Amino acid sequence: MEGRIKLTSADGGPSAFFKATSHAFGETIDAGRTRPELVALLCAQAFDGFAKNVAIQSEGDPVLACHGECAGCCRLRVVATAPEVFLLTRFISVNAAAFAERGIMLLNRIEAADRALGALTEEQRMAAQAACPLIERELCLAYKLRPLACRGHAAFDKGSCLAAARGEAVEAPISTPHLVVRSLVQNALMAALRRAGLAWGLYEINKALNIALSAPDALEQWISGDDPLMSARIPDFDLIEAGAIFDAVEG
């Protein structure tokens, strides 16, 4: 991905990174707008760009406590872009029968999570202490496809992270580079989607997955410029304000 730089003023800083990354996403959309693999291409680009750039920004930082075998933060609210939602939808649709044979009823889990948690705020979700429906025995069934929101939450101390996730008044040390790069890559993707006339909001993952899994043509609707996931948009993300910021940075 373009924009692989140290986020310092000498390298142009976050604005230069954002613009280069958004431009790269735009090229992918332009080249594959009508291709069925567009969602996979955008997500692979986002995940690869995040991983490579966060490694650069994290040079010299302490070792992370997160290694993919802990579901402590998987009780927090997760938001995702439309491409990330549709990537997971494809994974779930393809593998639901195989998981069901192992007693893991993913479709039922997602529907139940939507009913119970879909409308909750981040604070309410934490208080409910309900794990993501993709968690099985503290492992994520779709770990390699997890959204940027999950990738960007990385802790240095497992104990304090688990305590904070339980709602305890504990300050958990979180990696700032992960948060910053996640935000930049996610916003760059949304800016590119916006320029292309595609729905570009942020969606609560349970409700969005339930919608997409219940509507076989949801992806086609999204590619055509509609927003079949609209009811899953999180209320605390202001599209007008975000659009104005994107215009100012890209202008």
QUIGI-V179112 format. One record per helix or strand of 2 or more residues. SS is the DSSP state (a for helix, b for strand). FROM is the first residue (numbers start at 1). TO is the last residue. If there is no record, write none. Layout:
BEGIN
SS,FROM,TO / SS,FROM,TO
END
This chain:
BEGIN
a,9,11 / a,13,32 / a,38,57 / a,72,75 / b,79,80 / a,82,101 / a,106,117 / a,122,128 / b,135,136 / b,139,140 / a,143,145 / a,148,151 / a,158,165 / a,176,195 / b,203,204 / a,205,214 / a,218,223 / a,230,232 / a,239,250
END
